[in-house]
Amino acid sequence: MALDLSMPILVVDDYQTMVRIIRNLLKQLGFEDVDEASDGTAALARLKGRKYGLVISDWNMEPMTGYELLRHVRADEGLRTTPFIMVTAESKTENVIAAKKAGVNNYIVKPFNAATLKTKIEAVCGA
């Protein structure tokens, strides 16, 4: 099964430059339908208003972190199955384990390129 390039993707990061970078990488891969949110609270509001094929979220955000967002998504009956990729600058083993236990589908350590992002999306969304 090929990647569905028309699926809506939500990029969550409080650092606008990183949002732009991820959006550009997604565009390079052929994804056009990309929304953004600046933190977990804003992301939850967007997730309740639209069905996304994938969430790509930073770990370190204020006031709601990506980890807290992930826990909210997995606890919500309507959002629970949404594929979720966590992005972080830290590859601390305890963070990876915590994210896995909370139900993350995949994990990307910054910096990364389009090929890495594509591999992670394919692993999560099927290719």
DOTOR-811987 format. One record per residue (C-alpha): residue in three letters; x, y, z. Coordinates in nm, 4 decimals. Example, Ala and Ser with C-alpha at 12.3 -4.5 7.8 and 13.67 -1.06 7.14 Angstrom:
2
numar|u|v|w
ala|1.2300|-0.4500|0.7800
ser|1.3670|-0.1060|0.7140
***
This chain:
127
numar|u|v|w
met|0.0000|0.0000|0.0000
ala|0.1414|0.3400|-0.0996
leu|0.1421|0.6381|0.1327
asp|-0.1767|0.8445|0.1122
leu|-0.0342|1.1822|0.0138
ser|-0.3779|1.3430|0.0510
met|-0.4120|1.2559|0.4218
pro|-0.4273|1.5575|0.6510
ile|-0.1262|1.5931|0.8816
leu|-0.1065|1.8007|1.1993
val|0.2379|1.9403|1.2882
val|0.2692|2.0533|1.6504
asp|0.5646|2.2625|1.7654
asp|0.5999|2.5860|1.9607
tyr|0.9038|2.6806|1.7514
gln|0.7689|2.8304|1.4280
thr|1.0931|2.7668|1.2375
met|1.0667|2.3928|1.3108
val|0.7036|2.3915|1.1932
arg|0.8203|2.5490|0.8662
ile|1.1029|2.2941|0.8284
ile|0.8705|1.9970|0.8852
arg|0.6051|2.1477|0.6553
asn|0.8697|2.1893|0.3793
leu|0.9956|1.8312|0.4279
leu|0.6376|1.7023|0.4058
lys|0.5856|1.9070|0.0885
gln|0.9049|1.7545|-0.0610
leu|0.7536|1.4129|0.0096
gly|0.4293|1.5134|-0.1656
phe|0.2036|1.5908|0.1311
glu|-0.0031|1.9061|0.0722
asp|-0.2682|1.9015|0.3467
val|-0.0671|2.0161|0.6504
asp|-0.2119|2.2032|0.9479
glu|-0.0174|2.3342|1.2448
ala|-0.0607|2.3995|1.6146
ser|0.1775|2.5833|1.8484
asp|0.1296|2.3574|2.1530
gly|-0.0602|2.0569|2.2844
thr|-0.3662|2.2566|2.3878
ala|-0.4061|2.4107|2.0414
ala|-0.3424|2.0677|1.8855
leu|-0.6194|1.9052|2.0902
ala|-0.8634|2.1726|1.9731
arg|-0.7661|2.1035|1.6096
leu|-0.7864|1.7257|1.6596
lys|-1.1408|1.7569|1.7941
gly|-1.2429|1.9564|1.4867
arg|-1.0878|1.7403|1.2139
lys|-0.9795|1.3817|1.1540
tyr|-0.6040|1.3703|1.0881
gly|-0.4152|1.0861|0.9243
leu|-0.1027|1.1664|1.1266
val|0.0205|1.3877|1.4102
ile|0.3872|1.4933|1.4171
ser|0.4557|1.6592|1.7514
asp|0.7549|1.8061|1.9291
trp|0.8172|1.6730|2.2806
asn|0.9295|1.9992|2.4483
met|0.6519|2.2593|2.4373
glu|0.4755|2.4917|2.6789
pro|0.2192|2.4900|2.8322
met|0.1219|2.1358|2.7176
thr|0.4114|1.9128|2.6082
gly|0.4017|1.6654|2.3214
tyr|0.4107|1.3848|2.5765
glu|0.1013|1.5231|2.7529
leu|-0.0684|1.5682|2.4135
leu|0.0074|1.2043|2.3293
arg|-0.1468|1.0893|2.6585
his|-0.4621|1.2967|2.5914
val|-0.4909|1.1585|2.2365
arg|-0.4528|0.7971|2.3522
ala|-0.7079|0.8497|2.6326
asp|-0.9714|0.9919|2.3935
glu|-1.1990|0.7309|2.2362
gly|-1.2318|0.9280|1.9127
leu|-0.8610|1.0069|1.8734
arg|-0.6987|0.6961|2.0205
thr|-0.6060|0.5358|1.6867
thr|-0.4530|0.8502|1.5312
pro|-0.0943|0.7737|1.4209
phe|0.1498|0.9827|1.6282
ile|0.5183|1.0567|1.5667
met|0.7157|1.2324|1.8414
val|0.9994|1.4687|1.7463
thr|1.2675|1.5641|1.9971
ala|1.6200|1.6968|2.0222
glu|1.6890|1.4501|2.3032
ser|1.7387|1.0799|2.2488
lys|1.7251|0.9998|2.6204
thr|1.6326|0.6350|2.6647
glu|1.3828|0.7171|2.9404
asn|1.1976|0.9602|2.7091
val|1.1766|0.7024|2.4311
ile|1.0496|0.4396|2.6775
ala|0.7950|0.6826|2.8283
ala|0.6667|0.7767|2.4816
lys|0.6417|0.4100|2.3779
lys|0.4491|0.3252|2.6958
ala|0.2144|0.6180|2.6285
gly|0.1432|0.4781|2.2818
val|0.3632|0.6722|2.0400
asn|0.3886|0.5087|1.6968
asn|0.7379|0.6334|1.6158
tyr|1.0111|0.8672|1.7312
ile|1.2390|1.1076|1.5399
val|1.5484|1.2740|1.6873
lys|1.6381|1.6193|1.5480
pro|1.8003|1.7014|1.3195
phe|1.6481|1.4851|1.0464
asn|1.5946|1.4994|0.6710
ala|1.3122|1.4162|0.4278
ala|1.4331|1.0560|0.3825
thr|1.4248|0.9908|0.7579
leu|1.0806|1.1500|0.7873
lys|0.9519|0.9409|0.4959
thr|1.0840|0.6191|0.6541
lys|0.9140|0.7022|0.9863
ile|0.5826|0.7942|0.8157
glu|0.5924|0.4737|0.6078
ala|0.6551|0.2686|0.9231
val|0.3547|0.4303|1.0935
cys|0.1089|0.4683|0.8061
gly|0.2061|0.1703|0.5917
ala|0.3818|0.1754|0.2604
***
